[in-house]
């Protein structure tokens, strides 16, 4: 049985903002290794549209600053299966499947049929899945910064959590892991 994990960078005041937190080298290597080990990822429309950037070759074709780490991440992201929950998208990219209106049953089936970790991308989707009792763990990657704005990490939910563990990752991040009861 797969474990559904919602994890993102989060400011000390509880906001997520992909523009505010560029990972340092050690944290980026962590993300590469994590992505390589996933059974897959579930995305909402917004985050999938942002992440689909890695499906194209546009990101590195003309950029002399492209590093081996960027190539490694793109390769890992392209390889993993992705499922996208969206009512507005009509198609998704390679190695991705669009989940329909009965996404709850489809995700329950994924959890039952797969082994390993499936990441849940985006706070709104995670909130919906938490309300359905589908998210097993929360991984908050606390970053040094107070944003005072952005999307809240917990988008309208107040899950009952139990501490599983914590660890420092790289130069400025602490991952705090919680089980969702």
C-alpha positions as CSV (number, residue, x, y, z in Angstrom):
1,X,0.0,0.0,0.0
2,X,1.3,3.4,-0.9
3,X,1.7,6.3,1.5
4,X,0.4,9.7,0.4
5,X,2.7,12.6,1.6
6,X,2.0,16.3,1.3
7,X,5.3,18.1,1.6
8,X,6.4,21.6,0.6
9,X,8.8,24.4,1.5
10,X,7.1,26.6,4.0
11,X,8.0,29.9,5.6
12,X,8.2,30.3,9.3
13,X,4.8,32.0,9.3
14,X,3.2,29.2,7.4
15,X,3.1,30.2,3.7
16,X,4.2,28.5,0.6
17,X,5.5,30.5,-2.4
18,X,7.6,28.8,-5.1
19,X,9.2,32.1,-6.0
20,X,10.4,32.8,-2.4
21,X,12.4,29.7,-1.7
22,X,15.0,28.7,-4.3
23,X,16.7,25.6,-2.7
24,X,20.4,25.7,-2.0
25,X,22.6,22.9,-3.4
26,X,22.1,20.4,-0.6
27,X,18.3,20.8,-0.5
28,X,18.1,20.5,-4.3
29,X,20.0,17.3,-4.1
30,X,17.5,16.1,-1.5
31,X,14.7,16.9,-3.9
32,X,16.4,15.0,-6.7
33,X,16.8,11.9,-4.6
34,X,13.3,12.2,-3.2
35,X,11.8,12.5,-6.7
36,X,13.8,9.5,-8.0
37,X,12.4,7.4,-5.2
38,X,8.7,8.2,-5.6
39,X,6.0,5.8,-6.8
40,X,4.5,9.0,-8.3
41,X,3.0,12.4,-7.7
42,X,-0.5,13.8,-7.6
43,X,-0.9,17.4,-8.6
44,X,-3.7,19.9,-8.9
45,X,-3.9,22.0,-12.1
46,X,-1.9,25.0,-10.8
47,X,1.2,23.2,-9.5
48,X,1.1,20.7,-12.4
49,X,1.1,23.6,-14.9
50,X,4.1,25.1,-13.1
51,X,6.0,21.8,-12.9
52,X,5.3,20.8,-16.5
53,X,8.1,23.1,-17.3
54,X,10.4,20.1,-16.6
55,X,8.8,18.1,-19.4
56,X,10.0,20.5,-22.0
57,X,13.5,20.9,-23.3
58,X,13.1,24.7,-23.3
59,X,14.5,25.1,-19.8
60,X,18.0,24.0,-20.8
61,X,18.4,24.3,-24.5
62,X,19.8,27.8,-24.5
63,X,20.9,28.4,-20.9
64,X,24.6,28.2,-20.3
65,X,23.9,28.2,-16.5
66,X,22.2,24.7,-16.7
67,X,23.8,22.4,-14.2
68,X,24.0,18.6,-14.0
69,X,21.7,18.9,-10.9
70,X,19.0,20.6,-13.1
71,X,19.3,17.9,-15.7
72,X,19.1,15.2,-13.0
73,X,16.0,16.7,-11.5
74,X,14.3,17.0,-15.0
75,X,15.1,13.4,-15.7
76,X,13.7,12.2,-12.4
77,X,10.6,14.3,-12.7
78,X,10.0,13.1,-16.3
79,X,10.3,9.4,-15.3
80,X,7.9,9.4,-12.4
81,X,4.2,8.7,-13.0
82,X,2.0,11.8,-12.4
83,X,-1.7,12.1,-11.8
84,X,-3.4,15.4,-12.2
85,X,-6.7,16.4,-10.6
86,X,-8.3,19.1,-12.7
87,X,-11.7,19.9,-14.2
88,X,-10.3,22.5,-16.6
89,X,-7.4,20.7,-18.2
90,X,-8.2,18.6,-21.2
91,X,-4.9,16.9,-21.6
92,X,-1.7,16.4,-19.7
93,X,1.9,15.7,-20.7
94,X,4.0,12.6,-21.0
95,X,3.9,10.0,-18.1
96,X,0.8,11.8,-16.7
97,X,-2.8,10.9,-16.4
98,X,-5.8,13.1,-15.9
99,X,-8.0,12.1,-13.0
100,X,-11.7,12.6,-13.5
101,X,-14.6,13.8,-11.3
102,X,-14.3,10.6,-9.3
103,X,-10.7,11.4,-8.3
104,X,-11.3,10.1,-4.7
105,X,-11.9,6.6,-5.9
106,X,-9.0,6.8,-8.3
107,X,-6.6,7.9,-5.6
108,X,-7.9,5.3,-3.2
109,X,-7.2,2.7,-5.9
110,X,-3.6,4.1,-6.5
111,X,-2.9,3.9,-2.7
112,X,-4.2,0.3,-2.7
113,X,-2.4,-0.9,-5.8
114,X,1.0,0.8,-5.5
115,X,3.8,0.5,-3.0
116,X,6.0,3.4,-1.9
117,X,5.5,7.1,-1.5
118,X,3.2,9.2,-3.6
119,X,3.7,12.9,-3.2
120,X,0.7,15.3,-3.1
121,X,1.6,18.6,-4.7
122,X,-0.1,21.9,-3.7
123,X,-1.9,23.1,-0.5
124,X,-5.4,23.3,-2.0
125,X,-5.3,19.7,-3.4
126,X,-3.7,18.5,-0.1
127,X,-6.5,20.1,1.9
128,X,-9.1,18.4,-0.3
129,X,-7.4,15.0,0.1
130,X,-7.0,15.5,3.9
131,X,-10.7,16.2,4.2
132,X,-11.3,12.8,2.5
133,X,-8.8,11.1,4.8
134,X,-6.3,10.2,2.1
135,X,-3.1,12.0,3.2
136,X,-1.0,9.9,5.5
137,X,1.9,12.2,6.3
138,X,2.8,15.9,6.2
139,X,6.4,17.0,5.5
140,X,7.0,20.7,6.3
141,X,10.3,21.9,4.9
142,X,10.8,24.9,7.2
143,X,12.8,27.7,5.6
144,X,14.2,30.8,7.2
145,X,11.9,33.5,6.2
146,X,8.7,35.3,7.1
147,X,6.6,36.1,4.0
148,X,3.5,37.6,5.5
149,X,1.6,36.5,2.3
150,X,1.1,33.7,-0.1
151,X,-0.9,30.5,0.0
152,X,-1.2,29.0,3.4
153,X,0.4,25.6,3.9
154,X,-2.8,24.4,5.5
155,X,-5.5,25.7,3.2
156,X,-8.6,25.6,5.3
157,X,-7.9,22.4,7.2
158,X,-6.9,21.6,10.7
159,X,-5.7,18.0,10.7
160,X,-4.8,16.2,13.8
161,X,-1.1,15.5,13.6
162,X,1.5,13.5,15.5
163,X,5.2,14.1,15.3
164,X,7.1,11.4,13.4
165,X,10.5,13.1,13.2
166,X,12.7,16.0,12.1
167,X,16.0,16.5,10.4
168,X,18.1,19.3,9.1
169,X,18.6,19.3,5.3
170,X,21.3,21.3,3.8
171,X,22.2,24.8,4.8
172,X,18.9,26.3,5.8
173,X,16.0,23.8,5.9
174,X,14.5,21.6,8.6
175,X,12.1,18.9,7.5
176,X,9.4,18.2,10.2
177,X,7.4,15.0,9.5
178,X,3.9,14.5,10.9
179,X,1.5,11.6,10.7
180,X,-2.1,12.5,10.0
181,X,-4.6,10.9,12.3
